[in-house]
Amino acid sequence: QTPLKKTNALIAQMGITFLNAYVPSALCCPSRASILTGKYPHNHHVVNNTLEGNCSSKLWQKIQEPYTFPALLKTMCGYQTFFAGKYLNEYGAEDAGGVGHVPPGWSFWYALEKNSKYYNYTLSVNGKARRHGENYSVDYLTDVLANMSLDFLEYKSNFEPFFMMISTPAPHSPWTAAPQYTKSFQNVSAPRNSNFNIHGKNKHWLIRQAKTPMTNSSIQFLDDAYRKRWQTLLSVDDLIEKLVKKLELNGELDNTYIFYTSDNGFHTGQFSLPIDKRQLYEFDIKVPLLVRGPGIKPNQTNKMLVANIDLGPTILDIAGYDLNKTQMDGMSLLPLLRGDKNVTWRSDFLVEYQGEGYNGSDPTCPGLGPGVTHCFPDCVCEDSYNNTYACVRTLSTSWDLQYCEFDDREVFVEVYNLTADPHQINNIAKTIDQEILEKMNYRLMMLQSCSGATCRTPGVFDPGYRFDPRLMFSNHGVRARRFSARSL
């Protein structure tokens, strides 16, 4: 069962499915900023979903927005560009220009004010506020986005190439399904993998604090959430079908690339965390990536390690823009899409997250102390300010490994061998070969300070990798402090 049958048939089966596609930060705003800029969070400086965390802030608007890939497409490549849906979580905030602010690079702009909604929301229509109510036929956001997109395809200029970014909030909470889909998937519940509802032993304290086993009410809640998410995706599936049919009708389908992906994963009960994202594990950082288009053979899968920082470079490459002129950290996927042989590709990438948390204690959970946030009724908190970590996620012919360090008092380390342990149950930081640990620690420091081409240097398990142990000692004093010293 899947809520995305049409998407699968129209994109995956007509093109390529990337089996190892990831986000460098499993949270909406940093992840969306990475898609737009082609940069890791330490280079675009959007660290969480708040204005203080640089989400759609004045600083972001001034320093990053003019250089996003849509801005380059429009100004340098002569594209007409269209945006519809959720942009960045704090977009439209009064302190950052309100909905009157239209980012550079968009010829047509239909952006949701603030975070995900399905009804009773405000759209910025090219900088003018338009209120929507709760009448399904005219206000249900997924359908509104579909209709605006179809209108653009109907009325756009046929003399310029076009780029569209359609960003549905679905399946984000509040998980409001279209009325015709509210009874779908009645028998679906969250997957019960081997890491479901177990204690996260040997893990970072935030994971260890989760109550195990979960309460019945938490399990019911996460199963409901899972089902409702699927229900909301049925409307996304409809949107994709309408778009593909319209492109076909216009005679444009065969020369149009279509990318389908998400800004983060989501957990439902793994390690007894009820629901959220923002953790370092596969279920939060791994996302779908399906692509169809000219020169892409149908029904392919690809196992290369790809990340959302690659989307901007790929689309600019398709448009014929010289990627050396950008400051992007990612790589163009075009050689992989075309099936070029002998492509030199990365074997690792960086995952980084700066925890969100309040200075005060959560009044419902005083026992947990200050700094926690996103707490459930039974005091399982999904985030805290020292849930701040960085990881190297490695995938090569010989290794499928994740190495993570926390910026907390213990400088806690988690290491997983995903070949033996795909559900990341056993933290092997204390038993893995010391030399591998040192190499990974060194590689992490390199990636955390990388920019542009230095983010694409050979990883620890590449033949071209060079490791000089002496460098470990010159850096030794900064190891526990490097997050704060660089102030993400």
N, C-alpha and C positions, 0 to 999 in steps of 0.2 A: 504493500500500500504506500502511496505517496500522494500528497496534495498537488504535486506538480507534474501530472501526467503529460499535459500538452507541452509544457516547457521542455520536458525530457525528450518528447518526440520531435519538437520543432528546433531545439538548439543542440542538446547533447547528441542525439542520434544523427543529426545533420552536420555535426562538427566534432569538437574535441572536448573531453572532460579531463581537467587537471585533478589528479587524485591527491596531490599534496600542495594545496593552495592554503596560504596562511595570512594572518594579519599580524603586524608587529606589535599591536596593542589592542587587547580584546575589550574595547569600549568605543561607543559610537563616535564621539567627537574626535579623539586622536586618530581613530581609524579612517574616518572620512577625510580628515586633513591629510593623512598619508596618501589616500587615493588621489586627492586633488593636486598635491605638490610633488608626488613621487619621492617623498622623503620620510626617513625615520622620525619618530617623535622628538628625539634629541636635536634634530635639525629644524623642524617646523615649530617646536616649542609648545604645541598643544598637548597638555598632559592629562587633562580630565575634562569632564562635561561642564565645568563652571567658567564664568567670565574670568575669574582670577587664574584659572588654569589655561587661559588664553583661547578658550573656545569662542570663536567669532568676535574676539575682542578688537578694540581699535588697533592694537599692535599687530594682530594677525592681519587685519584689513590693510594695514600700511605696508607690512614687510613681506607677507606671503602671498596674499591674494593676486597681486599684479603678475605673479610668475607661475600661477597654476597652469596645468596643461590646457584647460579650456581658453584661458586668456591668450596663450601662445597660438592655439588653433585659430582663434578669431583674428588676432592682430597680425600674426606672421604667416598664416597659411590660408587666410581668406575664407574661413568656414563660417556658416551661419550656425549659431549654437543655441540650444534649447535646454532649459532646466525646469523640471517639475518635481515637487515633493519636499522631503525633509532634507535640509542643507546641513547646518551645524546646530547642535542643541540650543545654543544661546542666540541663534540668528533672530534678529528683530528686537533684541533687548534695547530698552530706551537708552541705556548708557553707551550703547555701541551703534547709535544711528537709527535705531528702530527699523521698521519694515521699508522705510524710504531708501535704505542702503541697498543698492544693486551691485553686487561684486563685479569687477571688470571681467570681461570675457564672455558675457551672456547677451545674445541678441534678444532672447525671449526668456523671461524670468517669472516663474510661478512657484514661489518658495513658501513653505510652511513656517509660520511664526513659531519659534521655540520648538518644543519636543513633540513626539508622536501623538497624534489624535486621529480619530476616524470621523467624528462629527463635532460641531461647535468649535470651529477653528477659524483662524485668520490666515489668508494667503496674501503674500506680497505679489501683486500682479504688476510687474515692471515698476515696482516701487510704490504702488498705490494699494492701500489695505482693502481687502475684500473679505467680508464676514460670510461664513457658512453656518447653517443651522443643523437640524437633525432630521431632515426629510430625506429618506434613503435615495429616492430617484434623482435628486439634484445635489446632495451633499456628501454622500459616502466617498471618502477621500480617494480610495483606490480607483474607483470608477471615474471620479472627477479627473484624476491624473491621466487615466486612459483616454478620456474624451479630449483633453487638452492636447495630448500627444498626437491623437488622430487628426485633430484640427491643424496642428503644425505641419504634419505630413501632407495634408490636403492643400494648404495655402502657402507653403514655403516657396522660395525662389528655386527654379530648376537650373539656374545658371551658376550656382555655387555649391560646393560640397557641404554636407550638414553633419552635425554631431548633436546627439540627444543624450541627456542624462536623466533617467527617470528613477526617482529615489522613493520607493513606497515605504512608509513607516511599517506596514505589515511585514512580518508578524510580531512587531514590538507591542508591548502592553499599551493600552488596556485591552488588546485582543478582542475587538468588537467585530464579529463576523457579519457579512452581509446577511439580511434576513433569510434568504433562500438557503443559506449554508449552516444555519445555527443547529441543525440536527445531524450534520455530517459527522462521520468518524466516532459514533457513539461507543464503539468497542475499542477505541485506541487509547493506550496509556503510554507513559514515558518508558523508554527502553530500560530493561533490567539487566544491564551489563554487570560484569563481575565487580565493578567499582560502585555499583548503586547501593546506597544506604549502608555503607560500611564506614568504620572509623578511619580517618586519614592519619594513621600512625606514621611516625617518622617524617611528618610534613610540618611546614610552617605553622606557627601557633594559631593563625586565623582559621586554618583548616581543622586543626586539632580541637578547636573549641566547639565545633558543631556537635549537637546532641545526637548520639547514636544508640539505639535505632531512632529514626525520626518519629515524631508523633503521627498518629493516623491523620490528624487534620492537615499536617504539612504534606503528607503523601497525597492526600486527596487534592490539596491545593495545586501541587506540581503536576499531577495527572490532568487536572482541569486546564491548567495553563498550557500544557503540551497539546491537548486536544483543540483548545481555542486557537492556538497559534496555527495549527494545521488548517482550521476552518478559515482563518483570515487569508491564508495563502491560496485558497481556491479562487479568490478574486484577482490575486496577482497572476495566477495561471490564465485566467480569462484575459487579463490585460495583455499578456505576452502573445496570446493567440490573435487578438485583435490587431496588434502592431505588425506581426508577421504577415497576416492576411493583407493588411493595408499596403505594406511594402511590396508584396507580390502583385497586388492590383495596380500599383504605380509603376510596375516593371523595374523596381529598384532592389528587390530582395537579393539578386545574385551578385550585386556589387556593393553590398552593405555588410559590415562586420557587426555582429551582435554579441555583447558580453553580458553574462549573467553572474552576479556574485552577491556577497553580503558583507556588512561591515564588522561583524564578529559572530562567534558561535554563541552557545548558551548551554548552561547546565540545568538539569532537572533531577536532583537527587544524588548525583555522584559525590562520593565522600560525605554524604549526608548534608550537603548544602542544598537547600530547597530549590531556589531559582535565582539566577543572575548570570553575569559573565565576569570579566575583569580578573580571572585567575589564569595561571600560566599553562594549564593543562590542555591537551588536544581538543577536548570538547568545547573550549572557549576560543582557542586561537585558530582552529581549522575552519575553513569556509568552502562553500561550493565555488567552482569557477568553470563555467561552460562557455565555449566560444564557437560561433559559426561564421563563415564568410568566405570571400574569394580565396581560392588556393588552399582551403582547409578540407582535407578528405573527411568523409562522414564516418561516424561511429568509431572514433579513436579515443584512446586514453593515453595520458602522459603522466609519468611518475616523477618528473623533475620538480625540484623544490622551487615554488613560485610564491610571490607575496604581492599584497595589494600595492606596494610601491612600484611594481612593474607595470601597472595599468597605464599610468600617464606616459612613460617612455614608449610603451607599445603603440598607443594611439597616435602619439606624435610621429613615431617611426612610420606608421601606416600613411600618415599625411605627408611624409617626405621631409620632415623637419630634422635638422642636424642635431642629434642628441648631445653632441659635445658642447653645444651652446647653452645647455641647461645645467642646473646645479643638482639634478636628480640623483638619488641614491640607487634607484631600481634599474632593472635591465629590460630591454625590449624582448617581448615574447615572440616577436614575429618569426625568428628562425624556427622556434618550436612549433608555431602554428602551421608553418609551411612544411614541416617535417624535414628540415635540412639535416643532413648527416654530419657527424663530427662537430656538433656544437659544443663549445666549451661552456659549461654551466656551473653555477654556484653549488657548493655542497653544504652551505649553512647560511643562516640569517639571524638577525637580532630580534628578540622580543623584549620590550621594555614597558614598564608601567609605574606610574607614581600614584600611590594610594590616596584615596579621598577620605577625609575624616574630620569630625568636628572637635574643637578644643575641649568642649564639655563632655560629660558622660551622657550616655543615652538614658533618659529618665526611666524607661521601662526595664533597663538592664544595668543598674548601677554597678553590679558586681564585675562587669567587664572593664571598668575603668574608662578613662577618656580616650577619644580618638577613633572610636568605632562609628560605623554608619551603615545604612541599609539593613537594619535589624528586623528579623521576623518576630512574630508574637512569642515564640518560645526562646527568644534571645540567641538566635543564630544570626550572627552579623556577617554580611557578605563583603564588607570592606573596612579598611582602617588606614590611617595615614602611614603606618609603617608596613602596609601591604605593598611595599615599593621594591621592585625586583627587576633584574635583567637576566636574560637567558640567551644562550646560543642553542639554536635548534639545528642539529646536524643530520643530514641524510646523504649518505654516499653508498657506493657499492658494498662497503664493508661495515658501515656503522649506521644505526638509526638511534640517535642519542639526543637527550636534552640535558643541558647543564645550566642551573640557575643559581643566582646569588641574591639574597635579600639585603636591603639596606636597613638593617635593624641592629640592635645591640649585639645579637649573637652572630651577625653576618652569616645567617643560616644558609646552608647549601642544599639544593635538591638535584639529584641526578637520576635519570631514567634511561634504561636500555629498552627501547620500544620493540626491538626484535623479540626479546624474551617476554616482555611485559607491556603489551600494547595499551593496557588500561592504566598504566602508571601507578600501580599499587605499591611497588617496592622502591623506596628511595635508596639507591646504592652508593650514595656519596661517601660512606665510611668504608666501603669494600672495594671500590673500583681502583684500578691501578693509579698510583700517585702521579706518574708521568702524564697520563691522560688528563687528570685533574689540573695539573699545572699548565698544560697546553691550552685546555679549555678556558682556564682563568685568564691566561694571557690573551687568547683570542677574543674573549668577552671585552677586555679592556680596549683592545684595538677597535672592535665594532662600536663600542659605546662612544668612541671619540671620532668615528669615521665620518667622512663627508664626501658625497659624489663618488669618484672612482675608487677611493680607498675603502668604500663599503663593498666593493666587488672583488677584493683581493682573494687569493686562494684560501680556503678553510683548512682546518687542522688535518683533515683526512684527504686533502688534495695532494697530488704528486708535487705540485709547485710550492707547497707550504714550507716556510723556513722558520725554525724555532730556535731562538738563542736564549738559553736558560739564564744567561747573565742579566737579561732585561727584566727577569722576574724580580731580581733583588733591587734594581734601581727603582722599581715601581712599588716595592714592598710596603713602604709607609703609606701609600695612598689607597691601598686596597679597600679598606672599610669605609673610606671617606669619599670615594670618587663620585658618588651621586651628588652629594651636597656641594662638593667643591665646584662641580660644573653647573650646579642649579639647573636642573632639566628645563 
